[in-house]
Structures are given as structure tokens and as C-alpha cells.
Amino acid sequence: MASIGKWTNGAYASGSALAVHGASLNSLANDTASAASSAIANQTNLDLYGVFSLHLASLSPAAGGYVTLYILPAVDNSAYPSATGAVLRNQPDKILVTFPLDTTAATAQDLVSSPILLPPCGFKVVVDNQSGVAFNASGNTLSLITANFNLNG
């Protein structure tokens, strides 16, 4: 009988997500990138997939507004690429996900990525606000859950 592959929890499972960004997103101006997050030690965890959850407190984004997440991998687990928005916007290979925003109401928004393949090294995440407005002064978060693939069924 063939084995059936199933998802298995990674280091940061649903219900115990890793807080990647919190207060660092509060009042983040439009057309501005956040500082890089703390390092996520995937050279130790070796998780295969990540799902990012971005919560934005109440805001009224402009038409066409979006938020982009960028990844800064460090193959040697210490030398991370430049984290400035101006540099990252010219490096499409660093894009993790782009979240289009609902521009029809002034409300909080909860955005969740599809599963993303993670690098087998340490990495950091940068949030780029292209919403057309500054983020709310409080209540904004970016979280990560991780998963692997179990072939033992």
C-alpha cells in the first residue's frame, strides 16, 4: 500500500504562531517599508512551508492599495541583504506575497497567504506599505505558521 503524504506541524503551528512584526507596523507611513523582522531560525527548524497572516487595524486604503512582504534570506545565517524599501522594490525575487487591500470600507483587514516555500536558512521579513495611507497607530500584526510534509501518513 502506498504512503499518503500529509501536512504536519512545523516549529510554529496553528494556535502557536510566531509574531514576526507587531508594534513595528504601527503608524507605518504609506510608501514606506518596515525595518526587517528579527531573524527566523529556519536553519534550525528546517520547516518547508510558511503561511503568513497580516492583520491591519482599521484603515481606509486608496484604490489599488496593497501590502508586499519581502524575504531577506541569509545563506550563512548572518549576512542579510539590504532591507530598504527602495532596494527591495527592485528585487522581485525577494517578494514573498503581495496582499491587495479591500478599498470599499474603513475596516480592519485580515489577510492570509497561500503556503510559501521557505528557505533552509535564517531569514527576516520586511513589510512594505503601499496602501495609500499610513497604518493605524496600534493593533497591526504579522504572524507566521509553519508546516512540513509527512510521507509516513
N, C-alpha and C positions, 0 to 999 in steps of 0.2 A: 504494500500500500504506500502510495506517495505521501510525503510530508506536506502539510499545508502551512504556508507561511502566514504568520500573524504579527500584528503590531505588538510591541512590548514597551513598557515604560522605560524612559531614559532617566538620566540623573534628575531632571526636573519634570515630574509627572503632572498630569492634570490634577488640580487640587493642591499642588505644591509648586506652582510656577515660580520661576526666577524673576525677580524685579530687575529689569535691565535699566530702565530710566524711570524716575519719579519726579521729584521736585525740579530736576534739571530741565524739564519740559514746561514748567510753569512760566507763563508770560513770554514764551519763546516768540520772538518777532517774526513777522512774515518775511520770506526770502532769507531766512537765517537757518543755519544748521546748528544742532546742539553740539556740545562737547562729546567726545567719544565716551561710551559707557565704560564701566570697569571691565577688565578682561574676563572673558568667559572661558574657563579652562577645558576646552574640548580636547586638548592633547591628553588629558587625564580621563575624561568621561568617554570619549570616542563615540558620542551619540551620532547617529546617522541623519536624523531629521529634526527640524525645529518648526514650531508653529508660533508666530508672533501675534500678540494681541495688543492693540493700541486703543486705549481709552482716552478720548478727548472730552474734557468737561465742556459744558455748553458754549457753543460758538456759532457764528453765522458766516460760514466761508463764502468767498466770492465764487461766481460762476467759474467752473473749470478748476476749482481748488483741489489740491491733493497734498499728500504727505509721502515722502520717499524714505525708506530705510536703506542705509548703506552698511556694508560689512567691511571691516578692516582686519583681514587675517594676518597673523604673524607666523610664518612658517617656522621660524626659530623660537617662537613663543616669547619674544621680547621686542623685536623691531616691528612696530605697527606703521602702516602707511599714514600719510598726512590725512588729517581729519577735517580740513576746512571745506565748507560747502562749495566754494569756488573751484577747488581742485576736484572734489568728488563728482560734481555735476558734469565734468568732462571725462569721467571714467565709468561708462555704462557697465563694465564688468564687475563693479562694486555694488550694483543695485541688488538688494535682497527682494524688495517688493515695493510697489507703488500703490497707495490706497487712494482712490478717488473719493472725494467727500460729497455727502448729500448737502446740496446748497439750497434746499427748499424750506428749511426751518432752522430756527435758532434753538438747537438742542444738543445734548451730549451725543457723541458718536462712538460706537464700539465696532472696531474693525479687526478682522481676523484673517491672517494669511493662509494660503494653502500650505501643505507641508513643503519645507525647503530643505534641500540637501546641505548639510553643514560640513565645513572643512575639518579635517582631523588634526587641528592645531588650535591654539588660542586665538580668539577673535574679539573684537569690540564692535559696537553698533552705534551709528550716528543717525539721528532723526532730522530730516530736512523739511521745514515748514514752508510749503508753497500754497497755503490755504487762502491767501489774500488778506488775512487778518492775524493778529497776534493770538496765541493760545490763551486760554483762561488763566488767571493768576493762581489757581490751585486745582488739584484733582486730576491731573493728566498723568497717565502711566503707560509704560511699555513693558510687557511681560513675555516670557518665553517658556514653552513646554517643549520637552524633547522626547524622542521615541527612537526605537530601533526595530529591527525586523527579526523575528524568531522563526527559524526554519524547522524547529522541533515540534511545532504545532501546538 
